[in-house]
């Protein structure tokens, strides 16, 4: 899994936490601190493995699996690419939430935001922020990534729904790439 995909998945989880618990809840701070603690444990495990040690009573394969999972989720030292991009997405959604929600509401025909699944809504917010605030990322990449994440975390209908809403938002924002004409 690529660095940005991992960051988007972390951001989705944080946004979901915010949506479920509310903005004043310390849950997101706990989410980030848990990631920091998991990273620190993975670093300790790596150091033990490098010295040929293992934790007492822990199967060596279990620590290797945990190290691999932590490395995939966090991409290196604190402030690594995954965490930095994930935090940028979460902060960007928070800063532009009213505009993002208005775009989603206008593009999700016959759906009010409270009726959307929280996973779909969190993913739409994340991707809409990318369409708004990250001109360096092509709209097609943002939409494709959101569809793939919807396949993993959403319902059976989520990928098509997310695709349709984001495609409309990209058109409204004027960031949708023009199809290449045959030469």
C-alpha positions as CSV (number, residue, x, y, z in Angstrom):
1,X,0.0,0.0,0.0
2,X,1.3,3.4,-0.9
3,X,2.2,6.2,1.5
4,X,-0.7,8.4,0.5
5,X,-3.2,5.5,0.6
6,X,-2.1,4.7,4.1
7,X,-2.5,8.4,5.1
8,X,-5.9,8.6,3.5
9,X,-7.0,5.5,5.5
10,X,-5.7,7.0,8.7
11,X,-7.4,10.3,8.0
12,X,-10.7,8.4,7.3
13,X,-10.4,6.7,10.6
14,X,-9.8,10.0,12.4
15,X,-12.6,11.8,10.6
16,X,-15.0,8.9,11.4
17,X,-13.9,9.3,15.1
18,X,-14.7,13.0,14.9
19,X,-18.1,12.4,13.3
20,X,-19.1,9.7,15.9
21,X,-17.8,11.4,19.0
22,X,-18.0,15.1,18.1
23,X,-15.4,17.8,17.7
24,X,-15.0,18.4,21.4
25,X,-14.2,14.8,22.2
26,X,-10.6,14.0,23.0
27,X,-10.9,10.8,20.8
28,X,-8.9,12.2,17.9
29,X,-6.0,13.3,20.1
30,X,-6.1,9.8,21.6
31,X,-6.1,8.3,18.1
32,X,-2.9,10.2,17.2
33,X,-1.3,9.4,20.6
34,X,-2.1,5.7,20.1
35,X,-0.4,5.8,16.7
36,X,2.6,7.4,18.4
37,X,2.6,4.7,21.1
38,X,2.4,2.0,18.4
39,X,5.3,3.5,16.5
40,X,7.4,3.6,19.7
41,X,6.6,-0.1,20.5
42,X,7.5,-1.0,16.9
43,X,10.8,0.8,17.2
44,X,11.5,-1.1,20.5
45,X,10.6,-4.4,18.8
46,X,13.0,-3.6,15.9
47,X,15.8,-2.7,18.3
48,X,15.3,-6.0,20.2
49,X,15.2,-8.0,16.9
50,X,18.4,-6.3,15.8
51,X,20.1,-7.4,19.0
52,X,18.7,-10.9,18.6
53,X,16.4,-10.6,21.6
54,X,12.7,-11.2,22.0
55,X,10.2,-10.3,24.6
56,X,9.7,-13.0,27.3
57,X,6.7,-15.1,26.5
58,X,6.0,-13.6,23.1
59,X,6.3,-15.7,20.0
60,X,9.0,-14.1,17.7
61,X,6.6,-14.2,14.7
62,X,4.0,-12.2,16.7
63,X,6.4,-9.3,17.2
64,X,7.5,-9.4,13.6
65,X,3.9,-9.2,12.5
66,X,3.3,-6.2,14.8
67,X,6.4,-4.4,13.5
68,X,5.3,-4.9,10.0
69,X,1.8,-3.6,10.7
70,X,3.1,-0.6,12.6
71,X,5.6,0.2,9.8
72,X,2.9,0.0,7.2
73,X,0.5,2.2,9.2
74,X,3.0,4.9,10.3
75,X,5.8,5.0,7.7
76,X,8.9,5.7,9.8
77,X,9.7,8.2,12.4
78,X,7.2,10.5,14.1
79,X,6.1,13.1,11.6
80,X,6.7,10.7,8.7
81,X,5.0,11.1,5.4
82,X,1.9,9.1,6.3
83,X,1.2,10.9,9.5
84,X,1.9,14.4,8.1
85,X,-0.4,13.8,5.1
86,X,-3.1,12.3,7.3
87,X,-3.0,15.2,9.7
88,X,-3.1,17.7,6.8
89,X,-6.3,16.0,5.4
90,X,-8.0,15.9,8.8
91,X,-7.1,19.5,9.6
92,X,-8.1,20.6,6.1
93,X,-11.5,19.0,6.4
94,X,-12.0,20.7,9.8
95,X,-11.0,24.1,8.5
96,X,-13.3,23.9,5.4
97,X,-16.1,21.7,6.8
98,X,-19.0,24.0,6.0
99,X,-18.0,24.5,2.3
100,X,-17.2,20.7,2.0
101,X,-20.6,19.7,3.5
102,X,-22.4,22.2,1.2
103,X,-20.6,20.7,-1.9
104,X,-21.5,17.2,-0.8
105,X,-25.1,18.0,0.0
106,X,-25.5,19.7,-3.4
107,X,-24.0,16.7,-5.2
108,X,-25.6,13.9,-3.4
109,X,-29.0,14.0,-5.1
110,X,-31.9,13.0,-2.8
111,X,-29.6,12.4,0.1
112,X,-29.4,14.5,3.2
113,X,-26.0,14.4,5.0
114,X,-27.4,12.8,8.2
115,X,-28.8,9.9,6.1
116,X,-25.4,9.0,4.6
117,X,-23.3,6.3,6.2
118,X,-20.7,7.9,8.4
119,X,-17.9,6.0,6.6
120,X,-19.1,7.4,3.2
121,X,-19.6,10.9,4.6
122,X,-16.1,10.9,6.2
123,X,-14.6,9.6,2.9
124,X,-16.5,12.2,0.8
125,X,-15.3,15.0,3.1
126,X,-11.7,13.8,2.9
127,X,-11.7,13.5,-0.9
128,X,-13.6,16.8,-1.3
129,X,-10.9,18.6,0.7
130,X,-8.3,17.0,-1.6
131,X,-10.2,18.3,-4.6
132,X,-10.5,21.8,-3.0
133,X,-7.1,22.2,-1.4
134,X,-4.6,19.9,-3.2
135,X,-4.2,21.1,-6.8
136,X,-1.0,19.1,-7.0
137,X,-3.1,15.9,-6.9
138,X,-5.1,15.2,-10.1
139,X,-8.8,14.9,-9.5
140,X,-8.8,11.5,-11.2
141,X,-6.3,10.2,-8.6
142,X,-8.3,11.6,-5.7
143,X,-11.5,10.0,-7.0
144,X,-9.9,6.7,-7.8
145,X,-8.3,6.5,-4.3
146,X,-11.6,7.3,-2.7
147,X,-13.3,4.6,-4.7
148,X,-10.7,2.0,-3.6
149,X,-11.0,3.1,0.0
150,X,-14.8,2.9,-0.3
151,X,-14.4,-0.7,-1.5
152,X,-12.4,-1.5,1.6
153,X,-14.3,0.3,4.3
154,X,-17.7,1.0,2.9
155,X,-20.8,-1.0,1.9
156,X,-21.3,-2.8,-1.4
157,X,-22.9,0.4,-2.9
158,X,-20.3,2.8,-1.5
159,X,-17.8,2.8,-4.4
160,X,-20.4,3.8,-7.0
161,X,-22.0,6.3,-4.7
162,X,-18.7,7.9,-3.8
163,X,-17.7,8.0,-7.5
164,X,-20.9,9.7,-8.6
165,X,-20.8,12.4,-5.8
166,X,-17.1,13.1,-6.3
167,X,-17.3,13.3,-10.0
168,X,-20.1,15.9,-9.7
169,X,-18.0,17.9,-7.1
170,X,-15.0,17.8,-9.4
171,X,-17.2,19.2,-12.3
172,X,-18.6,21.9,-10.0
173,X,-15.1,22.9,-8.9
174,X,-13.8,22.8,-12.4
175,X,-11.0,20.4,-11.5
176,X,-12.1,17.5,-13.6
177,X,-9.7,16.6,-16.3
178,X,-10.9,16.9,-19.9
179,X,-10.9,13.6,-21.8
180,X,-8.2,13.4,-24.4
181,X,-9.5,13.6,-27.9
182,X,-8.4,11.1,-30.5
183,X,-5.7,12.5,-32.8
